[in-house]
Amino acid sequence: MSKKAIGIIGGMGPEATLDLFGKIIRHTDAACDAEHIRVYIDCHTGIPDRTRAILAGGESPVPYIAESAQKLAAMGADFLLLPCNTSHYYYDEIAALSPVPVVNMIRTAAEALRQDGVRRVGVLATDGTLRSGVYQKELAACGIEAICPEGADQEAVMRLIYDGIKANQPTFDTLPVERTLAHLRDAGAERLVLGCTELPVAVARYGIHAPDALDATDVLARAAVAAAGYPVKSFSNL
């Protein structure tokens, strides 16, 4: 398999972009600099908020994402990653406008859960992602039931994302979101999925206990390394 270059449509947000890039590096089984993957990154922070676009009629992010895709392809990227779960509401439009393939992050996460034999999963994501149904659709296609937070539980997730990581806060009260996780488990979730790219950053930064969570960013990183034609480092070596 020939080696391919990766393009990352970043900026949604910057911390999530950095997290994905770091995970690509860590999952590449390389013994020196030259054995790593060539990665092009456009940290396009001017892309309009995806949840606002979906739920409140805000400006569409699609033209901005398409512009980034064009630039990354022109630079030499063979395929693209979109480290923003909410933006996958527009996946078909984005893929049609991109000169090179775009990996579907949510589909990749759902497939990983299917391979693990999960039947019911708690989905942690933005209001835009949940209300658009993109995770529910992909999970259902894999025979998995999605359990989503509601009311105060979902508000806690949104505050963690927007008032915590997106606001660049070094500390944050995680007790409300810890309650959300407990409620999802009580409702029958066998696993949780971190379905917003800020959430893995939040789990690590604020010390949230979620050993049963699947990190969709991590799954995307491993899939990208394999798609680029490079060896994926085994879990035992991480």
C-alpha positions in Angstrom: 0.0 0.0 0.0 1.4 3.4 -1.0 1.9 6.0 1.6 -0.6 8.8 1.8 -0.6 12.3 3.4 -3.4 13.3 5.8 -5.2 16.7 5.8 -6.9 17.9 9.0 -9.7 20.5 8.7 -9.1 22.0 12.1 -10.2 24.9 14.3 -13.4 23.3 15.5 -11.9 23.9 18.0 -8.1 24.4 18.2 -7.7 22.1 21.2 -9.5 19.3 19.5 -7.3 19.8 16.4 -4.2 19.5 18.5 -5.6 16.4 20.3 -6.2 14.6 17.0 -2.7 15.4 15.6 -1.1 14.2 18.8 -3.0 10.9 18.7 -2.0 10.4 15.0 1.6 10.7 16.1 1.2 8.4 19.1 -0.6 5.7 17.1 2.0 5.6 14.3 4.5 2.8 14.9 7.5 4.9 13.9 11.2 4.5 15.1 12.3 7.9 13.8 11.0 11.2 12.4 11.1 10.0 8.8 8.8 7.1 9.6 5.9 9.4 10.6 3.1 10.5 8.4 3.0 13.8 6.5 0.1 15.8 7.9 -1.3 19.1 6.6 -3.4 21.1 9.1 -5.6 24.1 8.5 -6.7 25.4 11.9 -9.5 27.4 10.4 -10.9 29.0 13.6 -13.3 31.2 11.5 -15.6 28.3 10.7 -19.1 29.3 12.1 -20.4 27.4 15.1 -22.0 24.2 14.0 -24.6 23.9 16.7 -25.7 27.5 16.2 -26.1 26.8 12.4 -28.1 23.6 13.0 -30.4 24.8 15.8 -30.7 28.6 15.4 -30.3 29.3 11.7 -26.8 30.5 12.1 -24.3 30.8 9.2 -23.6 27.5 7.5 -20.1 26.2 8.1 -20.1 24.3 4.8 -18.5 26.9 2.5 -15.7 27.5 5.1 -15.0 23.7 5.5 -15.1 23.3 1.7 -12.5 26.1 1.4 -10.3 24.3 3.9 -10.7 21.0 2.0 -9.7 22.7 -1.3 -6.6 24.2 0.4 -5.5 21.0 2.0 -5.9 19.0 -1.2 -3.9 21.6 -3.1 -1.1 21.2 -0.5 -1.0 17.5 -1.1 -3.4 15.8 1.3 -4.7 12.5 -0.1 -7.6 12.3 2.3 -9.1 14.5 5.0 -10.2 14.3 8.6 -12.9 16.4 10.1 -12.4 16.5 13.9 -15.8 17.9 14.8 -18.6 15.5 15.3 -21.3 18.2 14.9 -20.1 19.2 11.5 -21.0 15.7 10.3 -24.6 16.8 10.0 -23.2 18.3 6.7 -21.1 15.4 5.8 -22.7 14.6 2.5 -22.4 18.2 1.3 -18.8 18.5 2.5 -17.8 15.2 0.9 -19.3 16.3 -2.4 -17.4 19.5 -2.4 -14.0 18.0 -1.4 -11.5 17.1 -4.1 -10.3 14.1 -2.0 -12.1 11.6 0.3 -13.3 12.7 3.8 -13.3 10.1 6.5 -16.6 9.9 8.4 -15.7 10.2 12.0 -19.0 9.2 13.5 -19.4 6.1 11.2 -15.9 5.1 12.2 -16.7 5.3 15.9 -20.0 3.4 15.5 -18.2 0.6 13.7 -15.6 0.4 16.5 -18.5 0.0 19.0 -20.1 -2.7 16.8 -16.9 -4.6 16.7 -16.7 -4.5 20.5 -20.2 -6.0 20.7 -21.8 -3.0 22.3 -25.6 -2.9 22.0 -26.5 0.2 24.0 -24.3 3.3 24.3 -24.6 6.7 26.0 -23.8 9.5 23.7 -22.1 12.6 25.0 -22.2 15.4 22.4 -23.3 18.9 21.7 -27.0 19.8 21.3 -26.5 20.2 17.6 -25.1 16.7 17.3 -27.8 15.0 19.4 -30.7 16.9 17.9 -29.5 16.4 14.3 -29.6 12.6 15.0 -26.3 11.9 13.2 -25.0 9.6 16.0 -28.3 7.9 16.4 -28.4 7.1 12.7 -24.9 5.7 12.4 -25.3 3.7 15.6 -28.6 2.3 14.5 -27.0 1.1 11.3 -24.6 -0.9 13.4 -27.4 -2.3 15.5 -26.7 -0.1 18.5 -29.2 1.8 20.6 -28.2 5.4 21.5 -29.1 6.7 25.0 -28.8 10.5 25.1 -28.8 12.9 28.1 -31.7 15.3 28.5 -32.5 18.4 30.5 -29.9 19.3 33.2 -27.7 16.3 32.2 -27.3 17.7 28.7 -26.8 21.2 29.9 -23.9 19.9 32.0 -22.3 18.4 28.9 -22.7 21.7 27.0 -21.2 23.7 29.8 -18.2 21.4 29.9 -17.6 21.9 26.2 -18.3 25.6 25.8 -17.5 27.0 29.3 -14.7 24.6 29.9 -12.6 23.6 27.0 -13.7 26.2 24.3 -13.3 28.9 26.9 -9.8 27.7 27.7 -10.4 27.2 31.4 -7.7 25.4 33.3 -10.1 24.1 35.9 -13.8 23.3 35.9 -16.4 21.8 38.2 -17.0 18.4 36.8 -19.6 17.1 39.4 -22.6 17.9 37.2 -21.2 16.0 34.2 -20.1 13.1 36.4 -23.8 12.9 37.4 -24.7 12.8 33.7 -22.4 9.8 33.2 -23.9 8.0 36.1 -27.4 8.6 34.8 -26.5 7.2 31.4 -25.0 4.1 33.0 -28.1 3.7 35.2 -30.3 3.9 32.0 -28.5 0.9 30.6 -25.5 2.3 28.6 -22.9 -0.4 28.3 -20.4 2.1 27.1 -20.2 5.9 26.6 -19.0 7.6 23.5 -17.2 10.9 23.6 -19.0 12.3 20.6 -17.6 15.8 20.7 -13.9 16.4 20.0 -13.6 18.7 23.0 -14.7 15.9 25.4 -11.5 13.8 25.3 -9.6 17.0 26.1 -11.9 17.7 29.0 -11.6 14.2 30.4 -7.8 14.4 30.4 -7.6 18.0 31.6 -10.2 17.9 34.4 -9.6 14.4 35.5 -13.1 13.0 34.7 -13.4 9.3 35.5 -14.8 7.6 32.4 -12.9 4.3 31.8 -16.0 3.0 29.9 -15.8 5.8 27.3 -14.9 5.3 23.7 -12.9 8.3 22.5 -14.1 9.0 18.9 -11.0 11.1 18.2 -8.7 8.3 19.2 -10.6 5.9 16.9 -10.4 8.4 14.1 -6.6 8.8 14.6 -6.0 5.0 14.4 -8.2 4.7 11.3 -6.3 7.6 9.7 -2.9 6.0 10.4 -4.0 2.7 8.7 -5.6 4.6 5.8 -2.4 6.4 5.2 -0.6 3.1 4.8 1.4 3.2 8.0 1.7 0.6 10.8 -0.6 1.3 13.7 1.1 1.0 17.1 -0.5 -1.7 19.3 -2.2 -0.7 22.5 0.4 -2.6 24.5 3.1 -0.3 23.2 1.3 3.0 23.9 
